[in-house]
Amino acid sequence: MSLDQFQELSSGHIFVVDDDLILNELFCNFLNSKGFNTTGVGSLNEAFEVLKTNVPMDLILLDYQLGDGTGLDVVSRLGGENKEVL
């Protein structure tokens, strides 16, 4: 990704799902400092609650091993709702 492409995205919304709260906060703070809007949660259940709100997300930064499931559970749910998942 070029710098121009990155700057075009810098107004997007990034959803951070990580049960390591220090990393979660670090990711959110860094991304906010670069101009992104972020929503950070620490569990699979919290992720599902946020996804129910239908807030537009441009990117999901997703931990694989969460305390109450895996990141693949989120991907499966998104795919089942016919959202564009890459």
Backbone torsions as a table, in degrees:
resi	resn	phi	psi	omega
1	MET	NA	132.7	179.3
2	SER	-81.2	165.4	178.1
3	LEU	-61.3	-39.2	178.8
4	ASP	-62.6	-42.6	178.6
5	GLN	-64.3	-40.2	178.3
6	PHE	-62.6	-44.1	-178.9
7	GLN	-66.1	-33.0	176.7
8	GLU	-64.3	-33.6	-178.7
9	LEU	-81.7	-12.3	-167.8
10	SER	-68.0	1.7	173.1
11	SER	-105.6	6.0	-177.1
12	GLY	-75.8	174.4	-179.5
13	HIS	-111.2	123.6	-179.3
14	ILE	-114.0	129.7	-179.7
15	PHE	-101.2	117.9	-177.5
16	VAL	-105.7	121.6	178.5
17	VAL	-121.0	105.7	-179.6
18	ASP	-153.6	128.5	-178.6
19	ASP	-80.8	-7.0	171.5
20	ASP	-85.0	100.3	-171.3
21	LEU	-63.9	-28.5	177.1
22	ILE	-68.0	-46.5	177.2
23	LEU	-64.3	-41.2	179.4
24	ASN	-56.6	-49.7	179.7
25	GLU	-65.2	-39.5	178.3
26	LEU	-60.8	-48.2	178.4
27	PHE	-59.4	-49.4	-178.1
28	CYS	-61.7	-45.4	-179.8
29	ASN	-63.0	-43.6	178.7
30	PHE	-62.4	-48.5	-178.2
31	LEU	-64.9	-38.6	175.8
32	ASN	-61.6	-39.4	-179.8
33	SER	-66.5	-20.0	178.5
34	LYS	-95.9	6.6	174.9
35	GLY	98.2	2.0	179.3
36	PHE	-85.9	151.1	167.2
37	ASN	-89.6	140.2	-179.5
38	THR	-132.8	152.7	168.0
39	THR	-128.8	124.4	-178.8
40	GLY	-117.6	134.3	175.0
41	VAL	-134.4	162.6	-173.9
42	GLY	-115.5	10.2	179.7
43	SER	-152.2	163.7	177.2
44	LEU	-62.3	-45.2	-179.8
45	ASN	-61.1	-41.5	177.2
46	GLU	-64.4	-38.6	178.7
47	ALA	-60.9	-44.8	179.7
48	PHE	-63.6	-37.3	178.3
49	GLU	-63.9	-43.0	178.7
50	VAL	-65.5	-42.3	-179.1
51	LEU	-64.2	-28.5	176.9
52	LYS	-64.9	-23.8	-177.6
53	THR	-74.4	-13.2	-178.8
54	ASN	60.8	25.5	172.8
55	VAL	-66.0	129.1	-178.8
56	PRO	-61.6	130.0	176.9
57	MET	-120.2	133.2	177.9
58	ASP	-90.4	-26.0	-177.7
59	LEU	-155.7	142.4	173.1
60	ILE	-116.2	120.9	174.9
61	LEU	-95.9	109.0	-163.8
62	LEU	-124.0	122.7	173.6
63	ASP	-70.5	141.1	179.0
64	TYR	-74.9	-49.9	-175.6
65	GLN	-101.3	105.1	177.3
66	LEU	-105.5	161.5	-178.1
67	GLY	-63.5	-28.1	-176.7
68	ASP	-118.1	21.7	177.8
69	GLY	157.7	-160.4	178.9
70	THR	-125.3	163.6	175.7
71	GLY	-60.1	-28.9	178.1
72	LEU	-64.1	-27.3	175.6
73	ASP	-62.4	-38.5	177.8
74	VAL	-68.4	-45.8	179.7
75	VAL	-60.5	-42.8	178.9
76	SER	-61.4	-43.0	-180.0
77	ARG	-64.5	-43.3	179.7
78	LEU	-63.9	-43.2	178.8
79	GLY	-62.6	-36.4	179.0
80	GLY	-70.3	-20.0	179.1
81	GLU	-95.6	11.3	176.7
82	ASN	60.9	30.1	172.8
83	LYS	-87.5	156.1	179.4
84	GLU	-73.1	113.8	-179.3
85	VAL	-120.8	123.3	178.5
86	LEU	-118.3	NA	NA
